[in-house]
Amino acid sequence: MIKKRLLIRSVSLLVIAIAIGYMLYSNFTSDRNRAVGVGDQAPNFVLTDLEGNEVELNDYRGKGVFLNFWGTYCPPCEREMPYMENQYAIYKDLGVEILAVNVREGELPVRQFVERYGLSFPIPMDPKGEVVQLYGVIPLPTTYLINSEGAITKVITGGMTEKDIAEYMDSIKP
């Protein structure tokens, strides 16, 4: 009986150690594994928004694009959305577009979130996570700044202040 308990404990500790090791490895190598980064051309994608319209990244060529990946369950995402809306009201007429790609959620929670915060910028839906995988997005929120030529100028991970968003949007203004 004692040998059996010892074996079970040893196997459990080994599984935990492997899981922790994998987590540490993936966190330390996540930036190196990013599919696209600064200086790369932003890969094109076509997604459908909440109104059923197709949103294609290439349609925004000639504009700066603030490409944000987010989820309703993400507290930093929730905090920055009103800031993004405020800055969108200023920068949309200056040639900067926000595309806020929702990651792997259903239409109902996203629609409720959009209505609660009065968001007016396009919300493409990525229900299968295909675009997230294409871009190599690891944490949410992650934002890609794309200039008018379609090149990625900056990748921001984590939440942003309204001042940050204004500065980033200004940096991609055509």
N, C-alpha and C positions, 0 to 999 in steps of 0.2 A: 504494500500500500504506500509506503514512504517513497519507494523508488518510482512508483507511478506518478505521485504528486510532484516529485522532483523533475521528472521528464516533462510533465505538462507545464510546469513553471518555466523550465529552460526553453521549451519551444515557444511559449508565449513571449518571453523576453527577447528571443531571437527575432520573432515576427515584428515586435515593437521596434527593435533596433534597426531592422531593415527598412521599416516604414519611415522612421526618423531620418535615416541616411538618405533615402530617396527624396524626401521633402527638402532636406538641406541641399542636395545636389541640384535639384530642379530650380530652387530659388537662386543659387549662385550662378547657374548657367542660363537663366531665362533670357537675359538681355542678349547673350551670344546666340541664342536660338531664335531670336525674333526674325520673322520672315522678311520684313522690310524695315528699313531704317532711314535715317537722315541721308539725303542725297539720292535715294532711289526714286524711281517713278512710282507713284501710287498705283497699285493694281486696280484695274477697273472692276466694277461689280454692278449687278442689277438686282435690286431688292424691291419689294412692294411695301408701300407705306400704309398707314391706317385707313386711308380713303380708297385703297385698291389701286393707286397709281404706281407705275414703275418709276423707280429712282435709279438712274444710272450715273455713276461718278463722272464718266467722260462728258456728260451733258453740262458739267460745271466748269469745263476748261475755259480759261480766260478770267475766272474768278478765283479768289482765295477760298479755300474750303477748310473749315474747322470740323474735322471728322472725329466725332466723339462716340465711344463705345460705352454703353451704360446698362443698368438694370434697375428696376423699381425697388428691389430688395437691398440696394447698395446705398448706405447712408451718405457717403461723400458725393455720390451721383445726385442724390436728392437735394443736397445742400447747394450744389453748383448749378442746377437747372434754372432757378429763378435768375441767377446772375447771367447765364447764357441768354435767357430771354431778353433781359434788359439790354445786353450788348448787341443782340441780333437786331433790335429795333433801331439801333444807331448804325450798325455796319452793313445791313443788307442793302441799303441804298449806296454804299460805297464799294460794292463789288465783293463782299465777303458773305459766304453762305455757311450755315450750320447744317450738317447732316448728323443727327443723333441716332446712331444705329442701336436699336434695342437688341439685347442678346438673349436668345433662347427663352422668351416668355410668350404667353398667350396674349391675344388681342385685348381681352377685357381688362386685366390689371394695367396694361399700358395705356389704354384709352382713359381709364379712370385717373391715372397719374397725370396724363396730358391735360385733362379737363381741370383737375385740381390746381395745377400750376399755370393754366392758361398759355400753354406753349404753342407758338405759331410756326416754328421752323419744322422742316420735314423730319419725320420719325420713320425711317426705313426699318423694317422688321427682319431680323436674322434668326428665325426660329430653329434652324438646324445648326447654327454656329459656323456656317461655311465661310462667311466673310471674316469672322473672328479668327478662324484657322488660317485663312489666306494672308491676313496681316500679322499673325503670330501674337495676338493680344493675350496677355496673361492676366494681369489684375484689372479690375474695373474700379473706377473709370480709367480709360486710356484714351488720349486724344492725339491725333495726327494733324499737324499743320501742313497744308498742301498749298503751294503757291500757284499762281495763274498758269504756269507751264506744266503743272501736274507733278512737280517734284515735292517730296517730303522735306520740310525744312526743320521740323522739330517733332519729337515724340514726348508727350507728357504723361506720366503715370501718377495716379492719385488725384485727389480733389484740388480744386483751384479756387482762389478768391475772385471777386469781381474785378479787382485791379489786374490780376494775372490774365484773366480772360480778355479784358480790354487791350492789354499790351500784346497778347498773342494775336488777336484779331487784327490789330493795327499792323503787326509785322507781316501779315499775308495779304494786306490790302494791295490790289493791283495798281 
